[in-house]
Amino acid sequence: MTFAGVKLPLRKRFGIRVKELRQATGLSQEAFADRCGFARSYMSRIERGGANPSLDAVEALADALGVEVRVLFETSAAANDSTGVIEVPYAADGTCFNPSLLRPRAKTYAVGEKSDTLRFDTFEAALAHLKTMTPAKWWRPNEKGDWGVVTAVRWAPLPAQTSAPTPQPSDDGST
């Protein structure tokens, strides 16, 4: 699995896949950790790619998800389809959700409304959540550097050049 030409380490890919499958079950991280017999903090480290789970732990995860172990190592179709093209949301001003939108201080990607913002440690996890939203909403800086929420108007491939483009004002002067 690669994003913007960068291959992710196996532990990170594994964690993204575990989180994706856990979220599909509708279980919270804490409830899923209990089902596996793990501490929630350990489950968090697994999902963030910070832990190096043993084979016994991998088997416990697969059992708790009701899948074969190999499924935990399959590439996520939601994050990266078989063509290798990554689809991302675009705002009306032509900007898109991309890896450069990591918030500098928090070191997270922010998605959702101002009153219901979720933060993700990885671009992949944030993108997976955006794909569940209707419409997708994420935070990005405007031309003045102030962070605000934008709403997706379409989904399209992530461009090869993923630095944050400067938003162009719309006809009514808003961004």
C-alpha positions in Angstrom: 0.0 0.0 0.0 1.5 3.3 -1.0 0.2 6.8 -0.6 1.5 9.7 -2.7 4.4 7.4 -3.7 5.4 6.5 -0.1 5.3 2.9 0.9 4.0 2.5 4.4 5.7 0.2 6.9 4.1 -3.2 7.4 3.1 -2.4 11.0 1.3 0.8 9.9 -0.4 -1.0 7.0 -1.4 -3.8 9.4 -2.8 -1.3 12.0 -4.8 0.6 9.3 -6.3 -2.7 8.2 -7.2 -3.8 11.8 -8.8 -0.5 12.5 -10.8 -0.6 9.2 -12.0 -4.1 10.0 -12.8 -3.2 13.7 -14.8 -0.1 12.6 -16.7 -2.2 10.1 -17.9 -4.3 13.1 -19.2 -1.2 14.8 -17.2 -1.9 18.0 -15.4 0.8 19.8 -11.7 0.4 20.3 -12.2 -0.3 23.9 -14.9 -2.9 23.3 -12.8 -4.6 20.6 -9.8 -4.6 22.9 -11.9 -6.4 25.6 -13.0 -8.9 23.0 -9.4 -9.7 22.1 -8.2 -9.7 25.8 -6.0 -6.7 25.2 -5.6 -3.3 27.0 -7.2 -0.5 25.1 -3.8 1.3 25.1 -2.2 -1.7 23.4 -5.1 -1.8 20.8 -4.5 1.9 20.1 -0.8 1.2 19.5 -1.6 -1.6 17.1 -4.0 0.5 15.1 -1.5 3.4 14.9 1.3 1.0 13.8 3.3 1.6 17.0 3.1 -1.9 18.3 4.7 -5.0 16.9 2.1 -7.7 17.8 3.1 -11.3 18.3 1.7 -14.1 16.2 -0.5 -15.0 19.1 -1.9 -11.4 19.2 -2.4 -11.5 15.4 -4.4 -14.7 15.8 -6.5 -13.2 18.7 -7.3 -10.2 16.4 -8.4 -12.4 13.6 -10.5 -14.5 15.9 -12.2 -11.5 17.4 -13.0 -10.2 13.9 -14.1 -13.6 12.7 -11.7 -13.6 9.8 -8.7 -15.6 8.7 -5.3 -14.3 9.7 -4.4 -13.6 6.0 -7.3 -11.0 5.8 -5.4 -8.8 8.3 -2.6 -8.5 5.8 -4.7 -7.7 2.7 -4.5 -4.3 1.2 -7.5 -2.2 2.0 -9.8 -1.7 -1.0 -11.1 1.5 0.6 -7.7 3.1 0.9 -6.1 1.9 -2.3 -8.0 0.1 -5.1 -6.5 -2.5 -7.4 -5.4 0.2 -9.9 -3.3 1.9 -7.3 -5.3 5.1 -7.7 -6.2 6.9 -4.4 -9.5 8.7 -4.6 -9.8 11.8 -2.3 -12.5 14.4 -1.7 -12.2 17.8 -3.5 -13.7 21.1 -2.3 -15.5 23.5 -4.6 -12.3 25.6 -4.8 -10.4 22.7 -6.3 -8.4 21.8 -3.2 -8.3 18.2 -2.1 -7.7 16.3 1.1 -4.1 15.2 0.9 -1.1 14.1 3.0 0.2 17.7 3.4 -2.8 18.6 5.6 -1.2 17.2 8.8 -1.8 19.9 11.5 1.6 21.1 12.5 1.1 21.4 16.3 -1.2 18.4 16.9 0.4 16.2 14.3 -3.0 14.9 13.3 -5.4 15.1 10.4 -8.8 16.7 11.4 -12.1 15.7 9.7 -15.7 16.5 10.5 -17.7 19.6 11.6 -16.3 22.1 14.0 -18.6 20.8 16.7 -17.7 17.2 16.0 -14.1 17.1 14.8 -12.2 13.8 14.8 -8.4 13.6 14.7 -6.4 10.8 13.0 -2.7 10.1 13.3 -2.4 9.0 9.7 -3.6 10.2 6.4 -4.9 6.7 5.6 -7.1 6.5 8.7 -8.5 10.0 8.1 -9.2 9.2 4.4 -11.0 6.0 5.4 -13.2 7.9 7.8 -13.9 10.6 5.1 -15.2 7.8 2.9 -17.9 7.1 5.5 -19.1 10.7 5.7 -21.9 12.2 3.6 -20.7 14.7 2.6 -17.0 14.4 3.5 -15.7 17.4 5.6 -12.1 18.1 6.5 -9.9 20.9 7.9 -7.4 22.7 5.9 -5.7 26.2 6.0 -7.0 29.0 3.8 -4.7 31.5 2.0 -4.2 33.4 5.3 -3.1 30.2 7.1 -6.3 30.0 9.2 -7.7 26.5 9.5 -11.3 25.9 8.6 -13.7 23.2 7.5 -14.4 22.5 3.8 -16.9 20.2 2.3 -16.4 17.7 -0.6 -18.2 18.4 -3.8 -16.6 15.4 -5.7 -14.2 12.6 -5.4 -11.3 12.2 -7.8 -7.7 10.8 -7.9 -5.1 12.2 -5.6 -2.7 14.3 -7.8 0.9 13.3 -7.9 1.9 16.7 -6.5 0.2 16.7 -3.0 1.3 19.9 -1.4 -1.6 22.0 -0.2 -2.7 24.2 -3.1 -3.7 27.7 -2.3 -7.5 27.9 -2.4 -9.0 30.4 -4.8 -11.8 32.6 -3.5 -15.3 31.8 -4.9 -17.4 34.5 -6.5 -19.0 35.5 -3.2 -15.5 36.1 -1.6 -15.6 33.0 0.6 -13.2 30.1 0.4 
